[in-house]
């Protein structure tokens, strides 16, 4: 555990040894602050709205935050230090993940200011806010794991950021994609059913079932209830499983690189 924590601290501190950490913090504070002040100008005090708005910017912020975690070390050849260290590949991955996650939580702590301002205006910070906050954190932590995975795939920080961005955008349009695939399945079945043995209603039902199945995998649909104050244990397990899966795959990618040295 001490090795993981050492790696996590090194990763966290690295953000402040270069401009990227300060720039990320400044961007987050400026954008969220501007959005919150805009809400105040309309006499609309809702910290949940700020969290939802900033969660929509994860597709840009988190790729920038994670793009250098493995790719820069592979490019510079400094990854050999981890490959020859007593720490296992999984310990390195977990350590880096914790370091990035700490940076993410530090940046997100700006939202505490908005909560205090909201309370000072007798605004409401209710169960819906806490549900939105949990959805915000789960999304961020899952996206960080995906960002690390993307960074492990390449030596280019730009390509790593692009891979993460494409994955995150695909999540946003996942519902549309699942509907297209479901309709396509229905059309294929109809095309192959030369004898009309399958009723049209059944073909449509199969397509809808495929769409529903794909929608179940959509992270966005898993979090819809949280914004309403409804906590779903299945959604929490889903995101934890996603984090574990991507960290495991990232470790396997780095392990294969170790054996190639």
WOJORA-V438773 format. One record per residue. N is the residue number from 1. RES is the residue in three letters. D_FIRST is the distance of its C-alpha to the first C-alpha in Angstrom with 2 decimals. Layout:
[[N & RES & D_FIRST] [N & RES & D_FIRST]]
This chain:
[[1 & UNK & 0.00] [2 & UNK & 3.80] [3 & UNK & 5.40] [4 & UNK & 5.16] [5 & UNK & 6.26] [6 & UNK & 8.63] [7 & UNK & 10.04] [8 & UNK & 10.50] [9 & UNK & 12.35] [10 & UNK & 14.33] [11 & UNK & 15.37] [12 & UNK & 16.37] [13 & UNK & 18.33] [14 & UNK & 20.03] [15 & UNK & 21.98] [16 & UNK & 23.74] [17 & UNK & 24.54] [18 & UNK & 26.81] [19 & UNK & 29.31] [20 & UNK & 27.54] [21 & UNK & 25.34] [22 & UNK & 28.39] [23 & UNK & 30.62] [24 & UNK & 28.48] [25 & UNK & 28.31] [26 & UNK & 32.07] [27 & UNK & 32.99] [28 & UNK & 31.15] [29 & UNK & 32.68] [30 & UNK & 36.12] [31 & UNK & 36.34] [32 & UNK & 35.02] [33 & UNK & 37.09] [34 & UNK & 40.17] [35 & UNK & 39.82] [36 & UNK & 39.37] [37 & UNK & 42.35] [38 & UNK & 44.33] [39 & UNK & 43.74] [40 & UNK & 44.82] [41 & UNK & 47.98] [42 & UNK & 48.93] [43 & UNK & 48.19] [44 & UNK & 45.43] [45 & UNK & 42.36] [46 & UNK & 39.60] [47 & UNK & 35.96] [48 & UNK & 35.20] [49 & UNK & 37.42] [50 & UNK & 35.38] [51 & UNK & 32.13] [52 & UNK & 34.03] [53 & UNK & 35.55] [54 & UNK & 32.34] [55 & UNK & 30.69] [56 & UNK & 33.59] [57 & UNK & 32.61] [58 & UNK & 29.12] [59 & UNK & 30.77] [60 & UNK & 31.44] [61 & UNK & 28.72] [62 & UNK & 25.63] [63 & UNK & 26.97] [64 & UNK & 27.45] [65 & UNK & 23.97] [66 & UNK & 22.28] [67 & UNK & 24.92] [68 & UNK & 23.56] [69 & UNK & 19.87] [70 & UNK & 20.61] [71 & UNK & 24.41] [72 & UNK & 24.89] [73 & UNK & 22.59] [74 & UNK & 24.46] [75 & UNK & 27.71] [76 & UNK & 27.06] [77 & UNK & 25.57] [78 & UNK & 22.45] [79 & UNK & 20.30] [80 & UNK & 21.05] [81 & UNK & 18.59] [82 & UNK & 15.68] [83 & UNK & 17.64] [84 & UNK & 17.97] [85 & UNK & 14.53] [86 & UNK & 12.26] [87 & UNK & 9.83] [88 & UNK & 11.25] [89 & UNK & 13.35] [90 & UNK & 11.56] [91 & UNK & 8.25] [92 & UNK & 10.86] [93 & UNK & 12.65] [94 & UNK & 10.08] [95 & UNK & 9.17] [96 & UNK & 12.94] [97 & UNK & 13.67] [98 & UNK & 11.84] [99 & UNK & 13.63] [100 & UNK & 16.88] [101 & UNK & 16.56] [102 & UNK & 16.27] [103 & UNK & 19.35] [104 & UNK & 21.07] [105 & UNK & 20.64] [106 & UNK & 21.86] [107 & UNK & 24.86] [108 & UNK & 25.55] [109 & UNK & 25.69] [110 & UNK & 29.21] [111 & UNK & 30.28] [112 & UNK & 29.95] [113 & UNK & 32.99] [114 & UNK & 34.98] [115 & UNK & 34.16] [116 & UNK & 35.45] [117 & UNK & 38.52] [118 & UNK & 39.17] [119 & UNK & 39.10] [120 & UNK & 41.39] [121 & UNK & 43.87] [122 & UNK & 43.66] [123 & UNK & 41.97] [124 & UNK & 40.27] [125 & UNK & 36.50] [126 & UNK & 36.54] [127 & UNK & 34.68] [128 & UNK & 35.44] [129 & UNK & 33.52] [130 & UNK & 30.37] [131 & UNK & 30.80] [132 & UNK & 31.24] [133 & UNK & 28.14] [134 & UNK & 26.00] [135 & UNK & 27.69] [136 & UNK & 27.06] [137 & UNK & 23.29] [138 & UNK & 23.01] [139 & UNK & 25.16] [140 & UNK & 23.29] [141 & UNK & 19.84] [142 & UNK & 21.57] [143 & UNK & 23.50] [144 & UNK & 20.52] [145 & UNK & 19.15] [146 & UNK & 22.71] [147 & UNK & 22.92] [148 & UNK & 19.98] [149 & UNK & 21.75] [150 & UNK & 24.98] [151 & UNK & 23.60] [152 & UNK & 22.38] [153 & UNK & 25.95] [154 & UNK & 27.76] [155 & UNK & 27.99] [156 & UNK & 29.99] [157 & UNK & 28.49] [158 & UNK & 31.74] [159 & UNK & 31.70] [160 & UNK & 28.10] [161 & UNK & 29.23] [162 & UNK & 32.34] [163 & UNK & 30.56] [164 & UNK & 28.39] [165 & UNK & 31.53] [166 & UNK & 33.55] [167 & UNK & 31.04] [168 & UNK & 30.94] [169 & UNK & 34.74] [170 & UNK & 35.15] [171 & UNK & 33.35] [172 & UNK & 35.91] [173 & UNK & 38.84] [174 & UNK & 37.42] [175 & UNK & 40.02] [176 & UNK & 42.86] [177 & UNK & 41.54] [178 & UNK & 41.25] [179 & UNK & 44.80] [180 & UNK & 46.12] [181 & UNK & 44.53] [182 & UNK & 45.88] [183 & UNK & 49.32] [184 & UNK & 49.14] [185 & UNK & 48.43] [186 & UNK & 51.43] [187 & UNK & 53.59] [188 & UNK & 52.67] [189 & UNK & 53.47] [190 & UNK & 56.74] [191 & UNK & 57.60] [192 & UNK & 57.00] [193 & UNK & 58.84] [194 & UNK & 62.29] [195 & UNK & 63.88] [196 & UNK & 62.51] [197 & UNK & 61.16] [198 & UNK & 58.24] [199 & UNK & 59.36] [200 & UNK & 58.47] [201 & UNK & 56.70] [202 & UNK & 54.42] [203 & UNK & 53.62] [204 & UNK & 52.69] [205 & UNK & 50.56] [206 & UNK & 48.63] [207 & UNK & 47.98] [208 & UNK & 46.83] [209 & UNK & 44.52] [210 & UNK & 42.91] [211 & UNK & 42.59] [212 & UNK & 41.03] [213 & UNK & 38.56] [214 & UNK & 37.47] [215 & UNK & 37.35] [216 & UNK & 34.92] [217 & UNK & 32.41] [218 & UNK & 33.07] [219 & UNK & 30.20] [220 & UNK & 32.90] [221 & UNK & 34.80] [222 & UNK & 31.76] [223 & UNK & 31.51] [224 & UNK & 35.23] [225 & UNK & 35.24] [226 & UNK & 32.55] [227 & UNK & 34.94] [228 & UNK & 37.44] [229 & UNK & 35.15] [230 & UNK & 34.64] [231 & UNK & 31.11] [232 & UNK & 30.57] [233 & UNK & 27.72] [234 & UNK & 28.54] [235 & UNK & 27.94] [236 & UNK & 24.52] [237 & UNK & 23.55] [238 & UNK & 25.20] [239 & UNK & 23.13] [240 & UNK & 19.79] [241 & UNK & 21.07] [242 & UNK & 22.13] [243 & UNK & 18.76] [244 & UNK & 17.14] [245 & UNK & 20.19] [246 & UNK & 20.18] [247 & UNK & 16.53] [248 & UNK & 17.25] [249 & UNK & 20.50] [250 & UNK & 19.07] [251 & UNK & 16.68] [252 & UNK & 19.82] [253 & UNK & 21.88] [254 & UNK & 19.64] [255 & UNK & 19.41] [256 & UNK & 23.21] [257 & UNK & 23.49] [258 & UNK & 21.54] [259 & UNK & 24.09] [260 & UNK & 26.92] [261 & UNK & 26.19]]
